[in-house]
Amino acid sequence: MRSSSWSCCVLGVVLLLLRLPETHQFFSPSVPLILSSKSDTSSHTSIRLTQPAPEAYGLRVGPSCPGRASPSGLQMNSQPLHASGLQKLDLLPRERYVAFNRHFTRKSNPLAAAKLEMRWAQRNSTLATCDGFRFFSLLRRIQTEMEYDENKPDYMTLMVWDDKKKYQTWRTGNAFKEAHAGGQLTDILVDLIDVLKILHSPPVPAFWDGIHLDSIPGSTSPVQLLQRDDNGRAKADGKSLLPTECFVTFDDLQVLPENRASFEKEWEAQRNGILSQEGFVGSTLLRRASSTPKPPIWHGKRGKMPDDVGNYKACSVWRSQQDWESWSQGAGGLGLQSLGVESLGFGGLADLLACPPTRELWEGILPLQTPEGI
């Protein structure tokens, strides 16, 4: 009888896999760690941002920037660029390959977030020893009153690699399989059933090329691993959230198609002095990668996610939110502030954009670094 029940269970999960082609993404391309941590708090940090209405800039909301300002009738091209087109468009070569996997926890399960963090904390992984690996962190979104959207993921994994080939070698190799339920079918099915209790839809991947890279060596990184045991593992219990161990920002940018080459070249000026900033870990300008899979299934439908609109992202990693605020509000941060909504239409990099950028703030947990840095 038990054998029959188990067979029915396996059959049901297999049918689910057939129904949701992207279900394999529960075993994400942004992987587990040996290092992790635990928190005694159960609430996210909350801050408030303000943003003037689009009409303040003489612009109106259009199809290219849903909910944001854009020139009337402008048709944005946020599609990925093929490698053969980079040279033709005079765009910069890739310096890093960056993979994200975006997660939606079940709001009906009050412990879903803590249990997701515990799953990542307890996984075994040899990721740090893989050729070409640079950086990993599980990111937890800081919800703000301005940008809250229930259709946006509340967790995201961030992985940085030397290049796409090395990422794909890891993705198809034994290290990936061992970290994801050992690669055995029965273990994967059991693991999947457990994940379905935490996530309400499959994780959604996104791939970007990293250019204009700045990073300090991992051996001198200011990131501190918190509440670890003697083996370097986090003390996660599935009830409380893990403590924040780093801080990550993204500015979502929609660069006008004809301005991409100019934007990439002029971005160089924004990087002056950032390496010497207190608490700085690394930064890169992300350009949508040359190969992106077909639109994913999320929330039961296939299509782009709200944060799939822009064609560039400015990414920075810091020891803490306080370090980032000290830099961004000081003289060193004035260059990037020129991208702010208050400057659109007044010259500089902002005039190369289709609409004001939007900013996302994330708490980083379970960071995994290499001696070479990001």
C-alpha angles and dihedrals in degrees: 000000000000090000090052092049092049091049091052090050093051091046091051093052092047089053088051090052090052091049094049109043092187094053089104086070088078081083092061132213086230102071151210129274143218089218122069145135150209139234135209091210126081102194133082123238111258129203134170126232126188128214128182119233117270090245088068088075098046089254132114133213112268139173094271095062109030108209092000138085122276137156111274114270095002114153111208123209107215094158117125118264120240115233091244089059097055095077092042090054092043092241124158121262119254117267098181138012113228125196127192130187115194121209132200113200121207108263089201089065110069091196096047095102095048092046092050090053091048091052091055092043094053099046120111115230142168090196094125091060095051117114111255097014115138115164144355136183136161105229126212115199119240103219116221128191091237101053106025111139122166088210090065120088118256093207133037135177118223121202127176122198135178091242144341095262093059091047091053091047089057093042092057098035137092094263090065093046093049091052092050107062091305093287093272115135096228092047091048092051092049089047091049093053089053092049092051088065090058106035125048095202137017117279113264119226128215129182130204140177114236118220133166092036123192121178141154118224114275088232089067097035115140091217111119122205109224135210097358128159125234090278093053095255123136118247095236120170103178091241105077131038122256119253118262110260100176140003127234130192131193126191108198108217132191106199116193108253094239091050100054097101092046092046093053093049096045092048088076090079092061093064100065113132097352094121090064095051117118111256096009115147107169147316140197140175107239122213120191106265125252093244120044123165122245115284108293131237110252130159087007096301138086119240147083120314121233091258093050093080103086124077096210137036129193107217127189132174122206139174091243144352089252091059091051093048092050090054099040094048094045134070093276092061099049093095094060090040087065085074090062123114090252091068103047109126095017101092135265127075092330091071090061089064130088093220141349115298123247123222130219124193123202136184111226121219133175094022116190117195138180128220090249093058128225 
